[in-house]
């Protein structure tokens, strides 16, 4: 997660990186997931993140997405 978070500082952040970081948040640190979703809602693959959020029972995030 630390490696992917360090990539957020660049101007051109890849959508795949943002989606995978969201998946890691829902699996290992759900407290950071909602903020991540709000910040990058236009740049993440929402359907993929919804699937993993449902599997990890992050229901607030599923409803938001």
mmCIF file of the N, C-alpha and C atoms, coordinates in Angstrom:
data_MODEL
# 
_entry.id   MODEL 
# 
loop_
_atom_site.group_PDB 
_atom_site.id 
_atom_site.type_symbol 
_atom_site.label_atom_id 
_atom_site.label_alt_id 
_atom_site.label_comp_id 
_atom_site.label_asym_id 
_atom_site.label_entity_id 
_atom_site.label_seq_id 
_atom_site.pdbx_PDB_ins_code 
_atom_site.Cartn_x 
_atom_site.Cartn_y 
_atom_site.Cartn_z 
_atom_site.occupancy 
_atom_site.B_iso_or_equiv 
_atom_site.pdbx_formal_charge 
_atom_site.auth_seq_id 
_atom_site.auth_comp_id 
_atom_site.auth_asym_id 
_atom_site.auth_atom_id 
_atom_site.pdbx_PDB_model_num 
ATOM 1   N N  . UNK A 1 1  ? 0.817   -1.180 0.000   1.00 0.00 ? 1  UNK A N  1 
ATOM 2   C CA . UNK A 1 1  ? 0.000   0.000  0.000   1.00 0.00 ? 1  UNK A CA 1 
ATOM 3   C C  . UNK A 1 1  ? 0.865   1.249  0.000   1.00 0.00 ? 1  UNK A C  1 
ATOM 4   N N  . UNK A 1 2  ? 1.951   1.198  0.718   1.00 0.00 ? 2  UNK A N  1 
ATOM 5   C CA . UNK A 1 2  ? 2.825   2.370  0.796   1.00 0.00 ? 2  UNK A CA 1 
ATOM 6   C C  . UNK A 1 2  ? 3.398   2.707  -0.572  1.00 0.00 ? 2  UNK A C  1 
ATOM 7   N N  . UNK A 1 3  ? 3.754   1.697  -1.333  1.00 0.00 ? 3  UNK A N  1 
ATOM 8   C CA . UNK A 1 3  ? 4.293   1.918  -2.665  1.00 0.00 ? 3  UNK A CA 1 
ATOM 9   C C  . UNK A 1 3  ? 3.248   2.553  -3.586  1.00 0.00 ? 3  UNK A C  1 
ATOM 10  N N  . UNK A 1 4  ? 2.026   2.053  -3.554  1.00 0.00 ? 4  UNK A N  1 
ATOM 11  C CA . UNK A 1 4  ? 0.974   2.629  -4.386  1.00 0.00 ? 4  UNK A CA 1 
ATOM 12  C C  . UNK A 1 4  ? 0.609   4.042  -3.926  1.00 0.00 ? 4  UNK A C  1 
ATOM 13  N N  . UNK A 1 5  ? 0.604   4.283  -2.614  1.00 0.00 ? 5  UNK A N  1 
ATOM 14  C CA . UNK A 1 5  ? 0.314   5.623  -2.105  1.00 0.00 ? 5  UNK A CA 1 
ATOM 15  C C  . UNK A 1 5  ? 1.374   6.619  -2.533  1.00 0.00 ? 5  UNK A C  1 
ATOM 16  N N  . UNK A 1 6  ? 2.616   6.173  -2.654  1.00 0.00 ? 6  UNK A N  1 
ATOM 17  C CA . UNK A 1 6  ? 3.673   7.087  -3.088  1.00 0.00 ? 6  UNK A CA 1 
ATOM 18  C C  . UNK A 1 6  ? 3.481   7.506  -4.542  1.00 0.00 ? 6  UNK A C  1 
ATOM 19  N N  . UNK A 1 7  ? 2.803   6.697  -5.334  1.00 0.00 ? 7  UNK A N  1 
ATOM 20  C CA . UNK A 1 7  ? 2.528   7.038  -6.722  1.00 0.00 ? 7  UNK A CA 1 
ATOM 21  C C  . UNK A 1 7  ? 1.418   8.052  -6.890  1.00 0.00 ? 7  UNK A C  1 
ATOM 22  N N  . UNK A 1 8  ? 0.674   8.346  -5.832  1.00 0.00 ? 8  UNK A N  1 
ATOM 23  C CA . UNK A 1 8  ? -0.415  9.311  -5.918  1.00 0.00 ? 8  UNK A CA 1 
ATOM 24  C C  . UNK A 1 8  ? 0.082   10.741 -6.083  1.00 0.00 ? 8  UNK A C  1 
ATOM 25  N N  . UNK A 1 9  ? 1.326   10.992 -5.761  1.00 0.00 ? 9  UNK A N  1 
ATOM 26  C CA . UNK A 1 9  ? 1.864   12.339 -5.830  1.00 0.00 ? 9  UNK A CA 1 
ATOM 27  C C  . UNK A 1 9  ? 2.112   12.839 -7.240  1.00 0.00 ? 9  UNK A C  1 
ATOM 28  N N  . UNK A 1 10 ? 2.215   11.956 -8.194  1.00 0.00 ? 10 UNK A N  1 
ATOM 29  C CA . UNK A 1 10 ? 2.498   12.394 -9.557  1.00 0.00 ? 10 UNK A CA 1 
ATOM 30  C C  . UNK A 1 10 ? 1.248   13.011 -10.185 1.00 0.00 ? 10 UNK A C  1 
ATOM 31  N N  . UNK A 1 11 ? 1.472   13.833 -11.193 1.00 0.00 ? 11 UNK A N  1 
ATOM 32  C CA . UNK A 1 11 ? 0.355   14.524 -11.833 1.00 0.00 ? 11 UNK A CA 1 
ATOM 33  C C  . UNK A 1 11 ? -0.522  13.578 -12.641 1.00 0.00 ? 11 UNK A C  1 
ATOM 34  N N  . UNK A 1 12 ? 0.086   12.616 -13.285 1.00 0.00 ? 12 UNK A N  1 
ATOM 35  C CA . UNK A 1 12 ? -0.646  11.686 -14.131 1.00 0.00 ? 12 UNK A CA 1 
ATOM 36  C C  . UNK A 1 12 ? -0.740  10.331 -13.432 1.00 0.00 ? 12 UNK A C  1 
ATOM 37  N N  . UNK A 1 13 ? -1.801  10.157 -12.671 1.00 0.00 ? 13 UNK A N  1 
ATOM 38  C CA . UNK A 1 13 ? -1.999  8.924  -11.933 1.00 0.00 ? 13 UNK A CA 1 
ATOM 39  C C  . UNK A 1 13 ? -2.840  7.980  -12.785 1.00 0.00 ? 13 UNK A C  1 
ATOM 40  N N  . UNK A 1 14 ? -2.401  6.750  -12.885 1.00 0.00 ? 14 UNK A N  1 
ATOM 41  C CA . UNK A 1 14 ? -3.088  5.747  -13.683 1.00 0.00 ? 14 UNK A CA 1 
ATOM 42  C C  . UNK A 1 14 ? -4.359  5.278  -12.976 1.00 0.00 ? 14 UNK A C  1 
ATOM 43  N N  . UNK A 1 15 ? -5.434  5.097  -13.731 1.00 0.00 ? 15 UNK A N  1 
ATOM 44  C CA . UNK A 1 15 ? -6.703  4.639  -13.165 1.00 0.00 ? 15 UNK A CA 1 
ATOM 45  C C  . UNK A 1 15 ? -6.576  3.252  -12.546 1.00 0.00 ? 15 UNK A C  1 
ATOM 46  N N  . UNK A 1 16 ? -5.747  2.405  -13.127 1.00 0.00 ? 16 UNK A N  1 
ATOM 47  C CA . UNK A 1 16 ? -5.546  1.059  -12.584 1.00 0.00 ? 16 UNK A CA 1 
ATOM 48  C C  . UNK A 1 16 ? -4.907  1.136  -11.205 1.00 0.00 ? 16 UNK A C  1 
ATOM 49  N N  . UNK A 1 17 ? -3.954  2.036  -11.030 1.00 0.00 ? 17 UNK A N  1 
ATOM 50  C CA . UNK A 1 17 ? -3.305  2.220  -9.731  1.00 0.00 ? 17 UNK A CA 1 
ATOM 51  C C  . UNK A 1 17 ? -4.326  2.650  -8.694  1.00 0.00 ? 17 UNK A C  1 
ATOM 52  N N  . UNK A 1 18 ? -5.204  3.570  -9.036  1.00 0.00 ? 18 UNK A N  1 
ATOM 53  C CA . UNK A 1 18 ? -6.207  4.052  -8.088  1.00 0.00 ? 18 UNK A CA 1 
ATOM 54  C C  . UNK A 1 18 ? -7.198  2.950  -7.724  1.00 0.00 ? 18 UNK A C  1 
ATOM 55  N N  . UNK A 1 19 ? -7.580  2.156  -8.698  1.00 0.00 ? 19 UNK A N  1 
ATOM 56  C CA . UNK A 1 19 ? -8.514  1.058  -8.434  1.00 0.00 ? 19 UNK A CA 1 
ATOM 57  C C  . UNK A 1 19 ? -7.873  -0.003 -7.554  1.00 0.00 ? 19 UNK A C  1 
ATOM 58  N N  . UNK A 1 20 ? -6.657  -0.381 -7.854  1.00 0.00 ? 20 UNK A N  1 
ATOM 59  C CA . UNK A 1 20 ? -5.973  -1.405 -7.056  1.00 0.00 ? 20 UNK A CA 1 
ATOM 60  C C  . UNK A 1 20 ? -5.707  -0.918 -5.634  1.00 0.00 ? 20 UNK A C  1 
ATOM 61  N N  . UNK A 1 21 ? -5.401  0.364  -5.481  1.00 0.00 ? 21 UNK A N  1 
ATOM 62  C CA . UNK A 1 21 ? -5.206  0.905  -4.135  1.00 0.00 ? 21 UNK A CA 1 
ATOM 63  C C  . UNK A 1 21 ? -6.518  0.858  -3.357  1.00 0.00 ? 21 UNK A C  1 
ATOM 64  N N  . UNK A 1 22 ? -7.628  1.142  -4.018  1.00 0.00 ? 22 UNK A N  1 
ATOM 65  C CA . UNK A 1 22 ? -8.938  1.030  -3.374  1.00 0.00 ? 22 UNK A CA 1 
ATOM 66  C C  . UNK A 1 22 ? -9.237  -0.397 -2.945  1.00 0.00 ? 22 UNK A C  1 
ATOM 67  N N  . UNK A 1 23 ? -8.866  -1.354 -3.768  1.00 0.00 ? 23 UNK A N  1 
ATOM 68  C CA . UNK A 1 23 ? -9.066  -2.765 -3.416  1.00 0.00 ? 23 UNK A CA 1 
ATOM 69  C C  . UNK A 1 23 ? -8.234  -3.127 -2.193  1.00 0.00 ? 23 UNK A C  1 
ATOM 70  N N  . UNK A 1 24 ? -7.001  -2.665 -2.161  1.00 0.00 ? 24 UNK A N  1 
ATOM 71  C CA . UNK A 1 24 ? -6.153  -2.936 -0.985  1.00 0.00 ? 24 UNK A CA 1 
ATOM 72  C C  . UNK A 1 24 ? -6.726  -2.278 0.266   1.00 0.00 ? 24 UNK A C  1 
ATOM 73  N N  . UNK A 1 25 ? -7.256  -1.075 0.132   1.00 0.00 ? 25 UNK A N  1 
ATOM 74  C CA . UNK A 1 25 ? -7.879  -0.419 1.281   1.00 0.00 ? 25 UNK A CA 1 
ATOM 75  C C  . UNK A 1 25 ? -9.063  -1.224 1.799   1.00 0.00 ? 25 UNK A C  1 
ATOM 76  N N  . UNK A 1 26 ? -9.907  -1.724 0.914   1.00 0.00 ? 26 UNK A N  1 
ATOM 77  C CA . UNK A 1 26 ? -11.075 -2.455 1.411   1.00 0.00 ? 26 UNK A CA 1 
ATOM 78  C C  . UNK A 1 26 ? -10.679 -3.788 2.025   1.00 0.00 ? 26 UNK A C  1 
ATOM 79  N N  . UNK A 1 27 ? -9.556  -4.345 1.629   1.00 0.00 ? 27 UNK A N  1 
ATOM 80  C CA . UNK A 1 27 ? -9.116  -5.612 2.199   1.00 0.00 ? 27 UNK A CA 1 
ATOM 81  C C  . UNK A 1 27 ? -8.324  -5.445 3.489   1.00 0.00 ? 27 UNK A C  1 
ATOM 82  N N  . UNK A 1 28 ? -7.518  -4.380 3.583   1.00 0.00 ? 28 UNK A N  1 
ATOM 83  C CA . UNK A 1 28 ? -6.587  -4.276 4.703   1.00 0.00 ? 28 UNK A CA 1 
ATOM 84  C C  . UNK A 1 28 ? -6.780  -3.049 5.595   1.00 0.00 ? 28 UNK A C  1 
ATOM 85  N N  . UNK A 1 29 ? -7.348  -1.959 5.065   1.00 0.00 ? 29 UNK A N  1 
ATOM 86  C CA . UNK A 1 29 ? -7.528  -0.750 5.869   1.00 0.00 ? 29 UNK A CA 1 
ATOM 87  C C  . UNK A 1 29 ? -8.806  -0.031 5.440   1.00 0.00 ? 29 UNK A C  1 
ATOM 88  N N  . UNK A 1 30 ? -9.969  -0.588 5.793   1.00 0.00 ? 30 UNK A N  1 
ATOM 89  C CA . UNK A 1 30 ? -11.240 -0.032 5.331   1.00 0.00 ? 30 UNK A CA 1 
ATOM 90  C C  . UNK A 1 30 ? -11.501 1.399  5.802   1.00 0.00 ? 30 UNK A C  1 
ATOM 91  N N  . UNK A 1 31 ? -10.793 1.858  6.811   1.00 0.00 ? 31 UNK A N  1 
ATOM 92  C CA . UNK A 1 31 ? -11.019 3.220  7.290   1.00 0.00 ? 31 UNK A CA 1 
ATOM 93  C C  . UNK A 1 31 ? -10.592 4.261  6.261   1.00 0.00 ? 31 UNK A C  1 
ATOM 94  N N  . UNK A 1 32 ? -9.688  3.927  5.370   1.00 0.00 ? 32 UNK A N  1 
ATOM 95  C CA . UNK A 1 32 ? -9.211  4.859  4.352   1.00 0.00 ? 32 UNK A CA 1 
ATOM 96  C C  . UNK A 1 32 ? -10.008 4.775  3.051   1.00 0.00 ? 32 UNK A C  1 
ATOM 97  N N  . UNK A 1 33 ? -10.880 3.790  2.934   1.00 0.00 ? 33 UNK A N  1 
ATOM 98  C CA . UNK A 1 33 ? -11.549 3.527  1.662   1.00 0.00 ? 33 UNK A CA 1 
ATOM 99  C C  . UNK A 1 33 ? -12.524 4.631  1.261   1.00 0.00 ? 33 UNK A C  1 
ATOM 100 N N  . UNK A 1 34 ? -13.354 5.114  2.176   1.00 0.00 ? 34 UNK A N  1 
ATOM 101 C CA . UNK A 1 34 ? -14.355 6.119  1.817   1.00 0.00 ? 34 UNK A CA 1 
ATOM 102 C C  . UNK A 1 34 ? -13.696 7.405  1.339   1.00 0.00 ? 34 UNK A C  1 
ATOM 103 N N  . UNK A 1 35 ? -12.664 7.840  2.005   1.00 0.00 ? 35 UNK A N  1 
ATOM 104 C CA . UNK A 1 35 ? -11.958 9.047  1.583   1.00 0.00 ? 35 UNK A CA 1 
ATOM 105 C C  . UNK A 1 35 ? -11.343 8.851  0.201   1.00 0.00 ? 35 UNK A C  1 
ATOM 106 N N  . UNK A 1 36 ? -10.791 7.689  -0.044  1.00 0.00 ? 36 UNK A N  1 
ATOM 107 C CA . UNK A 1 36 ? -10.207 7.371  -1.348  1.00 0.00 ? 36 UNK A CA 1 
ATOM 108 C C  . UNK A 1 36 ? -11.286 7.400  -2.439  1.00 0.00 ? 36 UNK A C  1 
ATOM 109 N N  . UNK A 1 37 ? -12.450 6.828  -2.149  1.00 0.00 ? 37 UNK A N  1 
ATOM 110 C CA . UNK A 1 37 ? -13.540 6.816  -3.129  1.00 0.00 ? 37 UNK A CA 1 
ATOM 111 C C  . UNK A 1 37 ? -14.030 8.223  -3.429  1.00 0.00 ? 37 UNK A C  1 
ATOM 112 N N  . UNK A 1 38 ? -14.175 9.035  -2.402  1.00 0.00 ? 38 UNK A N  1 
ATOM 113 C CA . UNK A 1 38 ? -14.635 10.417 -2.617  1.00 0.00 ? 38 UNK A CA 1 
ATOM 114 C C  . UNK A 1 38 ? -13.635 11.225 -3.426  1.00 0.00 ? 38 UNK A C  1 
ATOM 115 N N  . UNK A 1 39 ? -12.372 11.017 -3.175  1.00 0.00 ? 39 UNK A N  1 
ATOM 116 C CA . UNK A 1 39 ? -11.336 11.797 -3.844  1.00 0.00 ? 39 UNK A CA 1 
ATOM 117 C C  . UNK A 1 39 ? -11.189 11.413 -5.309  1.00 0.00 ? 39 UNK A C  1 
ATOM 118 N N  . UNK A 1 40 ? -11.248 10.134 -5.603  1.00 0.00 ? 40 UNK A N  1 
ATOM 119 C CA . UNK A 1 40 ? -10.942 9.653  -6.953  1.00 0.00 ? 40 UNK A CA 1 
ATOM 120 C C  . UNK A 1 40 ? -12.139 8.999  -7.636  1.00 0.00 ? 40 UNK A C  1 
ATOM 121 N N  . UNK A 1 41 ? -13.350 9.453  -7.350  1.00 0.00 ? 41 UNK A N  1 
ATOM 122 C CA . UNK A 1 41 ? -14.555 8.816  -7.881  1.00 0.00 ? 41 UNK A CA 1 
ATOM 123 C C  . UNK A 1 41 ? -14.572 8.804  -9.412  1.00 0.00 ? 41 UNK A C  1 
ATOM 124 N N  . UNK A 1 42 ? -14.028 9.805  -10.058 1.00 0.00 ? 42 UNK A N  1 
ATOM 125 C CA . UNK A 1 42 ? -14.052 9.870  -11.522 1.00 0.00 ? 42 UNK A CA 1 
ATOM 126 C C  . UNK A 1 42 ? -12.931 9.069  -12.171 1.00 0.00 ? 42 UNK A C  1 
ATOM 127 N N  . UNK A 1 43 ? -11.971 8.614  -11.395 1.00 0.00 ? 43 UNK A N  1 
ATOM 128 C CA . UNK A 1 43 ? -10.791 7.965  -11.960 1.00 0.00 ? 43 UNK A CA 1 
ATOM 129 C C  . UNK A 1 43 ? -10.659 6.491  -11.612 1.00 0.00 ? 43 UNK A C  1 
ATOM 130 N N  . UNK A 1 44 ? -11.595 5.938  -10.864 1.00 0.00 ? 44 UNK A N  1 
ATOM 131 C CA . UNK A 1 44 ? -11.482 4.537  -10.483 1.00 0.00 ? 44 UNK A CA 1 
ATOM 132 C C  . UNK A 1 44 ? -12.476 3.700  -11.275 1.00 0.00 ? 44 UNK A C  1 
ATOM 133 N N  . UNK A 1 45 ? -12.186 2.417  -11.374 1.00 0.00 ? 45 UNK A N  1 
ATOM 134 C CA . UNK A 1 45 ? -13.097 1.465  -11.999 1.00 0.00 ? 45 UNK A CA 1 
ATOM 135 C C  . UNK A 1 45 ? -14.124 1.087  -10.936 1.00 0.00 ? 45 UNK A C  1 
ATOM 136 N N  . UNK A 1 46 ? -15.279 1.772  -10.960 1.00 0.00 ? 46 UNK A N  1 
ATOM 137 C CA . UNK A 1 46 ? -16.245 1.609  -9.882  1.00 0.00 ? 46 UNK A CA 1 
ATOM 138 C C  . UNK A 1 46 ? -16.834 0.206  -9.819  1.00 0.00 ? 46 UNK A C  1 
ATOM 139 N N  . UNK A 1 47 ? -17.078 -0.423 -10.946 1.00 0.00 ? 47 UNK A N  1 
ATOM 140 C CA . UNK A 1 47 ? -17.684 -1.756 -10.903 1.00 0.00 ? 47 UNK A CA 1 
ATOM 141 C C  . UNK A 1 47 ? -16.754 -2.774 -10.239 1.00 0.00 ? 47 UNK A C  1 
ATOM 142 N N  . UNK A 1 48 ? -15.469 -2.666 -10.523 1.00 0.00 ? 48 UNK A N  1 
ATOM 143 C CA . UNK A 1 48 ? -14.505 -3.584 -9.915  1.00 0.00 ? 48 UNK A CA 1 
ATOM 144 C C  . UNK A 1 48 ? -14.377 -3.312 -8.419  1.00 0.00 ? 48 UNK A C  1 
ATOM 145 N N  . UNK A 1 49 ? -14.360 -2.041 -8.043  1.00 0.00 ? 49 UNK A N  1 
ATOM 146 C CA . UNK A 1 49 ? -14.230 -1.689 -6.625  1.00 0.00 ? 49 UNK A CA 1 
ATOM 147 C C  . UNK A 1 49 ? -15.496 -2.053 -5.856  1.00 0.00 ? 49 UNK A C  1 
ATOM 148 N N  . UNK A 1 50 ? -16.655 -1.947 -6.482  1.00 0.00 ? 50 UNK A N  1 
ATOM 149 C CA . UNK A 1 50 ? -17.903 -2.358 -5.835  1.00 0.00 ? 50 UNK A CA 1 
ATOM 150 C C  . UNK A 1 50 ? -17.860 -3.852 -5.537  1.00 0.00 ? 50 UNK A C  1 
ATOM 151 N N  . UNK A 1 51 ? -17.380 -4.636 -6.493  1.00 0.00 ? 51 UNK A N  1 
ATOM 152 C CA . UNK A 1 51 ? -17.307 -6.096 -6.309  1.00 0.00 ? 51 UNK A CA 1 
ATOM 153 C C  . UNK A 1 51 ? -16.453 -6.451 -5.094  1.00 0.00 ? 51 UNK A C  1 
ATOM 154 N N  . UNK A 1 52 ? -15.276 -5.841 -4.985  1.00 0.00 ? 52 UNK A N  1 
ATOM 155 C CA . UNK A 1 52 ? -14.389 -6.152 -3.864  1.00 0.00 ? 52 UNK A CA 1 
ATOM 156 C C  . UNK A 1 52 ? -14.899 -5.561 -2.553  1.00 0.00 ? 52 UNK A C  1 
ATOM 157 N N  . UNK A 1 53 ? -15.567 -4.431 -2.623  1.00 0.00 ? 53 UNK A N  1 
ATOM 158 C CA . UNK A 1 53 ? -16.132 -3.847 -1.408  1.00 0.00 ? 53 UNK A CA 1 
ATOM 159 C C  . UNK A 1 53 ? -17.254 -4.714 -0.865  1.00 0.00 ? 53 UNK A C  1 
ATOM 160 N N  . UNK A 1 54 ? -18.056 -5.291 -1.756  1.00 0.00 ? 54 UNK A N  1 
ATOM 161 C CA . UNK A 1 54 ? -19.107 -6.204 -1.308  1.00 0.00 ? 54 UNK A CA 1 
ATOM 162 C C  . UNK A 1 54 ? -18.511 -7.446 -0.659  1.00 0.00 ? 54 UNK A C  1 
ATOM 163 N N  . UNK A 1 55 ? -17.450 -7.978 -1.253  1.00 0.00 ? 55 UNK A N  1 
ATOM 164 C CA . UNK A 1 55 ? -16.812 -9.169 -0.689  1.00 0.00 ? 55 UNK A CA 1 
ATOM 165 C C  . UNK A 1 55 ? -16.252 -8.909 0.701   1.00 0.00 ? 55 UNK A C  1 
ATOM 166 N N  . UNK A 1 56 ? -15.801 -7.685 0.945   1.00 0.00 ? 56 UNK A N  1 
ATOM 167 C CA . UNK A 1 56 ? -15.208 -7.339 2.236   1.00 0.00 ? 56 UNK A CA 1 
ATOM 168 C C  . UNK A 1 56 ? -16.183 -6.596 3.143   1.00 0.00 ? 56 UNK A C  1 
ATOM 169 N N  . UNK A 1 57 ? -17.440 -6.552 2.752   1.00 0.00 ? 57 UNK A N  1 
ATOM 170 C CA . UNK A 1 57 ? -18.531 -5.981 3.541   1.00 0.00 ? 57 UNK A CA 1 
ATOM 171 C C  . UNK A 1 57 ? -18.299 -4.522 3.915   1.00 0.00 ? 57 UNK A C  1 
ATOM 172 N N  . UNK A 1 58 ? -17.850 -3.740 2.963   1.00 0.00 ? 58 UNK A N  1 
ATOM 173 C CA . UNK A 1 58 ? -17.699 -2.286 3.126   1.00 0.00 ? 58 UNK A CA 1 
ATOM 174 C C  . UNK A 1 58 ? -18.963 -1.641 2.550   1.00 0.00 ? 58 UNK A C  1 
ATOM 175 N N  . UNK A 1 59 ? -20.065 -1.708 3.287   1.00 0.00 ? 59 UNK A N  1 
ATOM 176 C CA . UNK A 1 59 ? -21.365 -1.373 2.731   1.00 0.00 ? 59 UNK A CA 1 
ATOM 177 C C  . UNK A 1 59 ? -21.547 0.115  2.468   1.00 0.00 ? 59 UNK A C  1 
ATOM 178 N N  . UNK A 1 60 ? -21.006 0.984  3.302   1.00 0.00 ? 60 UNK A N  1 
ATOM 179 C CA . UNK A 1 60 ? -21.137 2.425  3.055   1.00 0.00 ? 60 UNK A CA 1 
ATOM 180 C C  . UNK A 1 60 ? -20.495 2.803  1.735   1.00 0.00 ? 60 UNK A C  1 
ATOM 181 N N  . UNK A 1 61 ? -19.369 2.204  1.450   1.00 0.00 ? 61 UNK A N  1 
ATOM 182 C CA . UNK A 1 61 ? -18.646 2.490  0.219   1.00 0.00 ? 61 UNK A CA 1 
ATOM 183 C C  . UNK A 1 61 ? -19.387 1.949  -0.999  1.00 0.00 ? 61 UNK A C  1 
ATOM 184 N N  . UNK A 1 62 ? -19.999 0.778  -0.844  1.00 0.00 ? 62 UNK A N  1 
ATOM 185 C CA . UNK A 1 62 ? -20.784 0.201  -1.937  1.00 0.00 ? 62 UNK A CA 1 
ATOM 186 C C  . UNK A 1 62 ? -21.944 1.122  -2.293  1.00 0.00 ? 62 UNK A C  1 
ATOM 187 N N  . UNK A 1 63 ? -22.633 1.620  -1.290  1.00 0.00 ? 63 UNK A N  1 
ATOM 188 C CA . UNK A 1 63 ? -23.755 2.522  -1.525  1.00 0.00 ? 63 UNK A CA 1 
ATOM 189 C C  . UNK A 1 63 ? -23.260 3.814  -2.178  1.00 0.00 ? 63 UNK A C  1 
ATOM 190 N N  . UNK A 1 64 ? -22.151 4.335  -1.721  1.00 0.00 ? 64 UNK A N  1 
ATOM 191 C CA . UNK A 1 64 ? -21.599 5.563  -2.299  1.00 0.00 ? 64 UNK A CA 1 
ATOM 192 C C  . UNK A 1 64 ? -21.217 5.364  -3.767  1.00 0.00 ? 64 UNK A C  1 
ATOM 193 N N  . UNK A 1 65 ? -20.566 4.259  -4.054  1.00 0.00 ? 65 UNK A N  1 
ATOM 194 C CA . UNK A 1 65 ? -20.122 4.011  -5.423  1.00 0.00 ? 65 UNK A CA 1 
ATOM 195 C C  . UNK A 1 65 ? -21.301 3.713  -6.338  1.00 0.00 ? 65 UNK A C  1 
# 
